[in-house]
């Protein structure tokens, strides 16, 4: 780093994204992307004609379509360049000194805490990797919880989240629902019952648009105005025209969205059953990935052997021997199962 970097950032440890190999070099199950292509790519040529003009800073059409789909008012949602940007806006808007989050969760929570000069309270999970709601009662600070959590995939019930909201009425609770569409729990309806909740979501996972970068926040209009103040003070044109157009199509093509989600959920259940037969311990998942470990083989060894078979998974060396495996297409997972059998049987 240079001598000009601000001193209080000299020890900042940046978020490390999952490996991005060359296209088709690996079966890529390490970054929780949706394996199916997005709808509406054919409309991009029409939108491109107007790329000499600034995009709509209010995402008007996308907001209208999204609001109708989820029964939201136009002033109850705001869009961003991926949910990471939305999270950054929330940190700036609602975190003055401190923020609390699980000690095992999405890595950006810690990074943003350091970047924005906040004291980050990392609350331990239980021995079985669950969030204990009572640990979040009356903390007196902003709270952020991924639900389902990542990398575990375990979901917190709606009732537990409501208890956390009730016990933190003077502080914002951010619920990061990046993977919620792959399960059965969403907090979207709670914005009409509680004035201290912000629900953050993304089009990257269930809506097949990781490369387009589109995220959102849902909350009551006062909180959305707060986030909008930050957005317009940072980058008013934060969601480009092509991404807005693809977002609209992804909402309008509802059947395709549901079909892709159903395929992933079905394949997830099938893969967990397969892992059980091979003596793996897998956490219950409500996401598009599984978090699993073998009873004899280390996570590092498993990840390396899978890599030798051109399969990428994510190994977290600070979380026991678990690996996180994104659910791919049926054909991809059939190949993965074949290689798992070869690897595990050879090790027996």
Secondary structure, DSSP 8 states (H G I E B T S, - for coil): --TTS-GGGTT-----------TTTSEE-SS---SS--S-GGGHHHHHTTTTS---TT-HHHHHHHHHHHT--GGGEEEESHHHHHHHHHHHHH-SSEEEEESSS-THHHHHHHHTT-EEEEE---TTS---GGGGTT-SSEEEEESS-TTT-----HHHHHHHHHTTTTS-EEEE-TTGGGSS---GGGGGT-SSEEEEEESSSTTS-TTT--EEEE--HHHHHHHHHHHHHH-TT-S-HHHHHHHHHHHH-HHHHHHHHHHHHHHHHHHHHHHHHTTEEE----SSEEEEEESSS-HHHHHHHHHHTTEE-EE-TTSTT-EEEE---HHHHHHHHHHHHHHHHHH-
